[in-house]
Amino acid sequence: MMATIFGMAVGGWMSGWIYDLTGSYAAAFMNGIAWNLVNLVAIGLLMWKARRSLAAA
Protein backbone atom coordinates (compact mmCIF):
# COMPACT_ATOMS: atom_id res chain seq x y z
CA MET A 1 0.00 0.00 0.00
CA MET A 2 2.84 2.35 0.81
CA ALA A 3 4.37 1.88 -2.66
CA THR A 4 1.01 2.72 -4.26
CA ILE A 5 0.70 5.95 -2.31
CA PHE A 6 4.31 6.84 -3.09
CA GLY A 7 3.72 6.15 -6.80
CA MET A 8 0.64 8.37 -6.88
CA ALA A 9 2.48 11.14 -5.05
CA VAL A 10 5.58 11.06 -7.24
CA GLY A 11 4.02 10.04 -10.58
CA GLY A 12 2.39 13.35 -11.42
CA TRP A 13 5.42 15.35 -10.40
CA MET A 14 7.77 13.07 -12.33
CA SER A 15 5.64 13.29 -15.49
CA GLY A 16 5.70 17.08 -15.29
CA TRP A 17 9.46 17.05 -14.80
CA ILE A 18 9.92 14.75 -17.80
CA TYR A 19 7.66 17.02 -19.88
CA ASP A 20 9.73 20.06 -18.86
CA LEU A 21 12.93 18.28 -19.91
CA THR A 22 11.69 16.90 -23.22
CA GLY A 23 8.79 19.16 -24.22
CA SER A 24 6.63 16.10 -24.85
CA TYR A 25 4.58 13.65 -22.84
CA ALA A 26 5.85 10.70 -24.92
CA ALA A 27 8.74 10.01 -22.54
CA ALA A 28 6.43 10.37 -19.53
CA PHE A 29 4.07 7.77 -21.02
CA MET A 30 7.02 5.47 -21.67
CA ASN A 31 8.07 5.93 -18.05
CA GLY A 32 4.59 4.92 -16.89
CA ILE A 33 4.56 1.90 -19.18
CA ALA A 34 7.98 0.83 -17.90
CA TRP A 35 6.81 0.96 -14.28
CA ASN A 36 3.70 -1.04 -15.17
CA LEU A 37 5.93 -3.68 -16.77
CA VAL A 38 7.96 -3.83 -13.55
CA ASN A 39 4.70 -4.41 -11.66
CA LEU A 40 3.64 -7.18 -14.05
CA VAL A 41 6.99 -8.93 -13.64
CA ALA A 42 6.71 -8.71 -9.85
CA ILE A 43 3.18 -10.15 -9.93
CA GLY A 44 4.30 -12.91 -12.28
CA LEU A 45 7.18 -13.86 -10.00
CA LEU A 46 4.92 -13.92 -6.95
CA MET A 47 2.38 -16.12 -8.73
CA TRP A 48 5.10 -18.46 -9.98
CA LYS A 49 6.55 -18.79 -6.48
CA ALA A 50 3.11 -19.42 -4.96
CA ARG A 51 2.34 -22.14 -7.51
CA ARG A 52 5.69 -23.83 -6.85
CA SER A 53 4.99 -23.78 -3.11
CA LEU A 54 1.54 -25.31 -3.60
CA ALA A 55 2.90 -28.01 -5.92
CA ALA A 56 5.61 -28.95 -3.41
CA ALA A 57 3.13 -29.22 -0.53
N, CA, C and O atoms as a GROMACS GRO file, in nm:
protein
  228
    1MET      N    1   0.082  -0.119   0.000
    1MET     CA    2   0.000   0.000   0.000
    1MET      C    3   0.088   0.126   0.000
    1MET      O    4   0.056   0.225  -0.065
    2MET      N    5   0.196   0.120   0.073
    2MET     CA    6   0.285   0.235   0.081
    2MET      C    7   0.344   0.268  -0.057
    2MET      O    8   0.357   0.385  -0.093
    3ALA      N    9   0.380   0.164  -0.132
    3ALA     CA   10   0.437   0.188  -0.266
    3ALA      C   11   0.334   0.252  -0.358
    3ALA      O   12   0.369   0.335  -0.442
    4THR      N   13   0.207   0.213  -0.344
    4THR     CA   14   0.101   0.272  -0.426
    4THR      C   15   0.086   0.420  -0.397
    4THR      O   16   0.077   0.501  -0.489
    5ILE      N   17   0.083   0.454  -0.270
    5ILE     CA   18   0.070   0.595  -0.231
    5ILE      C   19   0.192   0.674  -0.278
    5ILE      O   20   0.178   0.786  -0.327
    6PHE      N   21   0.310   0.617  -0.263
    6PHE     CA   22   0.431   0.684  -0.309
    6PHE      C   23   0.426   0.705  -0.460
    6PHE      O   24   0.462   0.813  -0.509
    7GLY      N   25   0.382   0.604  -0.534
    7GLY     CA   26   0.372   0.615  -0.680
    7GLY      C   27   0.276   0.723  -0.723
    7GLY      O   28   0.303   0.798  -0.816
    8MET      N   29   0.162   0.732  -0.654
    8MET     CA   30   0.064   0.836  -0.688
    8MET      C   31   0.118   0.975  -0.654
    8MET      O   32   0.092   1.072  -0.725
    9ALA      N   33   0.194   0.984  -0.546
    9ALA     CA   34   0.248   1.114  -0.505
    9ALA      C   35   0.358   1.161  -0.599
    9ALA      O   36   0.366   1.279  -0.632
   10VAL      N   37   0.442   1.070  -0.642
   10VAL     CA   38   0.558   1.106  -0.724
   10VAL      C   39   0.526   1.104  -0.873
   10VAL      O   40   0.588   1.178  -0.950
   11GLY      N   41   0.430   1.022  -0.915
   11GLY     CA   42   0.402   1.004  -1.058
   11GLY      C   43   0.367   1.132  -1.131
   11GLY      O   44   0.421   1.158  -1.238
   12GLY      N   45   0.277   1.210  -1.076
   12GLY     CA   46   0.239   1.335  -1.142
   12GLY      C   47   0.353   1.434  -1.150
   12GLY      O   48   0.373   1.500  -1.252
   13TRP      N   49   0.428   1.444  -1.042
   13TRP     CA   50   0.542   1.535  -1.040
   13TRP      C   51   0.648   1.490  -1.140
   13TRP      O   52   0.703   1.571  -1.214
   14MET      N   53   0.674   1.360  -1.143
   14MET     CA   54   0.777   1.307  -1.233
   14MET      C   55   0.737   1.327  -1.380
   14MET      O   56   0.822   1.360  -1.463
   15SER      N   57   0.610   1.308  -1.411
   15SER     CA   58   0.564   1.329  -1.549
   15SER      C   59   0.581   1.474  -1.590
   15SER      O   60   0.621   1.502  -1.703
   16GLY      N   61   0.550   1.566  -1.501
   16GLY     CA   62   0.570   1.708  -1.529
   16GLY      C   63   0.716   1.742  -1.550
   16GLY      O   64   0.751   1.821  -1.638
   17TRP      N   65   0.802   1.682  -1.469
   17TRP     CA   66   0.946   1.706  -1.480
   17TRP      C   67   0.998   1.652  -1.614
   17TRP      O   68   1.077   1.718  -1.681
   18ILE      N   69   0.951   1.532  -1.652
   18ILE     CA   70   0.992   1.475  -1.780
   18ILE      C   71   0.943   1.562  -1.895
   18ILE      O   72   1.015   1.584  -1.992
   19TYR      N   73   0.819   1.613  -1.884
   19TYR     CA   74   0.766   1.702  -1.988
   19TYR      C   75   0.851   1.828  -1.998
   19TYR      O   76   0.882   1.874  -2.109
   20ASP      N   77   0.889   1.886  -1.884
   20ASP     CA   78   0.973   2.006  -1.886
   20ASP      C   79   1.107   1.979  -1.952
   20ASP      O   80   1.160   2.066  -2.022
   21LEU      N   81   1.163   1.861  -1.931
   21LEU     CA   82   1.293   1.828  -1.991
   21LEU      C   83   1.283   1.803  -2.141
   21LEU      O   84   1.370   1.845  -2.217
   22THR      N   85   1.177   1.734  -2.183
   22THR     CA   86   1.169   1.690  -2.322
   22THR      C   87   1.073   1.772  -2.408
   22THR      O   88   1.086   1.772  -2.530
   23GLY      N   89   0.978   1.842  -2.346
   23GLY     CA   90   0.879   1.916  -2.422
   23GLY      C   91   0.768   1.829  -2.479
   23GLY      O   92   0.690   1.873  -2.563
   24SER      N   93   0.762   1.705  -2.434
   24SER     CA   94   0.663   1.610  -2.485
   24SER      C   95   0.625   1.514  -2.373
   24SER      O   96   0.703   1.486  -2.282
   25TYR      N   97   0.502   1.464  -2.382
   25TYR     CA   98   0.458   1.365  -2.284
   25TYR      C   99   0.493   1.222  -2.326
   25TYR      O  100   0.466   1.128  -2.251
   26ALA      N  101   0.552   1.204  -2.444
   26ALA     CA  102   0.585   1.070  -2.492
   26ALA      C  103   0.678   0.997  -2.395
   26ALA      O  104   0.655   0.881  -2.363
   27ALA      N  105   0.781   1.064  -2.347
   27ALA     CA  106   0.874   1.001  -2.254
   27ALA      C  107   0.806   0.973  -2.120
   27ALA      O  108   0.837   0.873  -2.055
   28ALA      N  109   0.715   1.060  -2.079
   28ALA     CA  110   0.643   1.037  -1.953
   28ALA      C  111   0.553   0.914  -1.965
   28ALA      O  112   0.543   0.835  -1.871
   29PHE      N  113   0.488   0.897  -2.081
   29PHE     CA  114   0.406   0.777  -2.102
   29PHE      C  115   0.494   0.653  -2.103
   29PHE      O  116   0.456   0.550  -2.047
   30MET      N  117   0.610   0.661  -2.166
   30MET     CA  118   0.702   0.547  -2.167
   30MET      C  119   0.748   0.514  -2.025
   30MET      O  120   0.764   0.396  -1.991
   31ASN      N  121   0.770   0.614  -1.944
   31ASN     CA  122   0.807   0.593  -1.805
   31ASN      C  123   0.696   0.519  -1.731
   31ASN      O  124   0.722   0.425  -1.656
   32GLY      N  125   0.572   0.560  -1.752
   32GLY     CA  126   0.459   0.492  -1.689
   32GLY      C  127   0.445   0.349  -1.735
   32GLY      O  128   0.418   0.260  -1.655
   33ILE      N  129   0.463   0.326  -1.865
   33ILE     CA  130   0.456   0.190  -1.918
   33ILE      C  131   0.566   0.104  -1.859
   33ILE      O  132   0.543  -0.012  -1.824
   34ALA      N  133   0.686   0.159  -1.847
   34ALA     CA  134   0.798   0.083  -1.790
   34ALA      C  135   0.768   0.041  -1.647
   34ALA      O  136   0.795  -0.073  -1.609
   35TRP      N  137   0.713   0.132  -1.566
   35TRP     CA  138   0.681   0.096  -1.428
   35TRP      C  139   0.570  -0.007  -1.421
   35TRP      O  140   0.570  -0.093  -1.332
   36ASN      N  141   0.475  -0.001  -1.513
   36ASN     CA  142   0.370  -0.104  -1.517
   36ASN      C  143   0.429  -0.239  -1.555
   36ASN      O  144   0.384  -0.342  -1.504
   37LEU      N  145   0.526  -0.242  -1.644
   37LEU     CA  146   0.592  -0.368  -1.677
   37LEU      C  147   0.667  -0.424  -1.557
   37LEU      O  148   0.667  -0.545  -1.535
   38VAL      N  149   0.730  -0.338  -1.479
   38VAL     CA  150   0.796  -0.383  -1.356
   38VAL      C  151   0.693  -0.446  -1.262
   38VAL      O  152   0.720  -0.551  -1.202
   39ASN      N  153   0.576  -0.384  -1.250
   39ASN     CA  154   0.470  -0.441  -1.166
   39ASN      C  155   0.424  -0.576  -1.217
   39ASN      O  156   0.404  -0.669  -1.138
   40LEU      N  157   0.407  -0.590  -1.348
   40LEU     CA  158   0.364  -0.718  -1.405
   40LEU      C  159   0.467  -0.828  -1.381
   40LEU      O  160   0.430  -0.942  -1.352
   41VAL      N  161   0.594  -0.794  -1.392
   41VAL     CA  162   0.699  -0.893  -1.364
   41VAL      C  163   0.695  -0.934  -1.217
   41VAL      O  164   0.707  -1.052  -1.186
   42ALA      N  165   0.678  -0.839  -1.128
   42ALA     CA  166   0.671  -0.871  -0.985
   42ALA      C  167   0.551  -0.961  -0.955
   42ALA      O  168   0.564  -1.057  -0.879
   43ILE      N  169   0.436  -0.932  -1.014
   43ILE     CA  170   0.318  -1.015  -0.993
   43ILE      C  171   0.342  -1.155  -1.050
   43ILE      O  172   0.306  -1.255  -0.987
   44GLY      N  173   0.400  -1.162  -1.167
   44GLY     CA  174   0.430  -1.291  -1.228
   44GLY      C  175   0.523  -1.375  -1.142
   44GLY      O  176   0.501  -1.495  -1.126
   45LEU      N  177   0.626  -1.313  -1.087
   45LEU     CA  178   0.718  -1.386  -1.000
   45LEU      C  179   0.649  -1.434  -0.872
   45LEU      O  180   0.673  -1.546  -0.827
   46LEU      N  181   0.565  -1.351  -0.815
   46LEU     CA  182   0.492  -1.392  -0.695
   46LEU      C  183   0.397  -1.508  -0.724
   46LEU      O  184   0.387  -1.601  -0.644
   47MET      N  185   0.329  -1.503  -0.837
   47MET     CA  186   0.238  -1.612  -0.873
   47MET      C  187   0.315  -1.741  -0.901
   47MET      O  188   0.272  -1.849  -0.861
   48TRP      N  189   0.428  -1.730  -0.968
   48TRP     CA  190   0.510  -1.846  -0.998
   48TRP      C  191   0.560  -1.911  -0.869
   48TRP      O  192   0.556  -2.033  -0.854
   49LYS      N  193   0.606  -1.828  -0.776
   49LYS     CA  194   0.655  -1.879  -0.648
   49LYS      C  195   0.542  -1.945  -0.569
   49LYS      O  196   0.563  -2.050  -0.508
   50ALA      N  197   0.424  -1.886  -0.569
   50ALA     CA  198   0.311  -1.942  -0.496
   50ALA      C  199   0.270  -2.077  -0.556
   50ALA      O  200   0.240  -2.170  -0.482
   51ARG      N  201   0.269  -2.087  -0.687
   51ARG     CA  202   0.233  -2.214  -0.751
   51ARG      C  203   0.337  -2.322  -0.722
   51ARG      O  204   0.301  -2.438  -0.703
   52ARG      N  205   0.464  -2.286  -0.719
   52ARG     CA  206   0.569  -2.383  -0.685
   52ARG      C  207   0.553  -2.431  -0.542
   52ARG      O  208   0.571  -2.549  -0.514
   53SER      N  209   0.518  -2.340  -0.452
   53SER     CA  210   0.499  -2.378  -0.311
   53SER      C  211   0.380  -2.472  -0.296
   53SER      O  212   0.387  -2.568  -0.219
   54LEU      N  213   0.272  -2.445  -0.368
   54LEU     CA  214   0.154  -2.532  -0.360
   54LEU      C  215   0.182  -2.669  -0.421
   54LEU      O  216   0.133  -2.770  -0.370
   55ALA      N  217   0.259  -2.673  -0.528
   55ALA     CA  218   0.290  -2.800  -0.592
   55ALA      C  219   0.381  -2.886  -0.504
   55ALA      O  220   0.371  -3.008  -0.505
   56ALA      N  221   0.469  -2.822  -0.428
   56ALA     CA  222   0.561  -2.895  -0.341
   56ALA      C  223   0.492  -2.946  -0.215
   56ALA      O  224   0.539  -3.040  -0.152
   57ALA      N  225   0.381  -2.884  -0.178
   57ALA     CA  226   0.313  -2.922  -0.053
   57ALA      C  227   0.230  -3.046  -0.065
   57ALA      O  228   0.168  -3.089   0.032
   0.00000   0.00000   0.00000
